[in-house]
Amino acid sequence: MRLVMVFLMLVLAGCTAAPAPSAPRDHVLRQLDDHPLWTMRYDGDYDRMKNVTRPTPTTPFGCSLFATNDADDPLFARNFDWDPAPAMLLFTDPADGYASVSMVDLSYLGITDPATERDKLVDAPLLPFDGMNEKGLAIGLAAVDDAEPGTRPDRPTVGSVRIIRLVLDTAATVEEAKRVFEEHNVDFDGGPPLHYLVADATGKSAAIEFVDGEVVALPTQAAVNFTLSGTDEDTRRADTRYRTATEGLSPGMDWRAAMDLLGEVRQNHTQWSVVYGLGTRTVHVATGKRFDQVHRLTL
């Protein structure tokens, strides 16, 4: 009888033992359209501070960005206007940061066909041009004529695109995003000076800019390609895209209306248009000004 009991105890112990760790999964890669737009779920962690060489832009970033302040589901929308290149909607979930979805210009990684250049995709998380994280914090960039980021030896230096990754991984609010900028030197070498629109799930939004070496956060719902600091609303509305974007915002705006507004401010070199739902954590993206062909995904 004692032998039978020992045998049963061993069997039960085997049934409740922790399973052996599974083999690492490959990054899940899929082509969504012929732009081409790809989507990938990145499996694993990455070094946020890894140095990645990126090309010097031949065309200044255009870009139009706006955010709604609807408390139920604020939206963050942007057109990315630059040279034609393959694009990727990238999902990441690092162990030491927030899960997020972001858009990546694959030319910055030297990639023309991710299906045959999978080894280069290891650096895809490091160069997001816009994105949203699981907390409903979204951020995107736009070129400006001038920016004066201060440099302090006690702060690490990161590139002007890499800072978006740091914000997505560590910030849940506009205030926290501003703090990330304040804790780093932002290097514009090799690219145009930039400012950034940031919005969070509470409906708050601000433009992050650099003025006389200081980081400033200006409450606004729109940003295009001029510095907002030191300008009044009349001066800002003299810009056609800014005026169209701000006048087109309305209470209760849904993703379709936001995408249509992106269509109104598109340019000849608009590469992608994306609307992030900061409450629903949804993503709607169209490529190449094809606003009737919208991909919907969820973080």
Secondary structure by P-SEA (a helix, b strand, c coil): caaaaaaaaaaaaaaacccccccccccbbbbcccccbbbbbccccccccbbbbbbcccccbbbbbbccccccbbbbbbbbbccbbbbbbbbbbbccccccccccccccccccccccccccccccccccccccccccccbbbbbccbbbbbbbccbbbbcaaaaaaaaaaccccaaaaaaaaaabbbbccccccbbbbbbccccbbbbbbbcccbbbbbbccccccccccccccccccccaaaaaaaaaccccccaaaaaaaaaaaccccccbbbbbcccccbbbbbccccccbbbbbcc
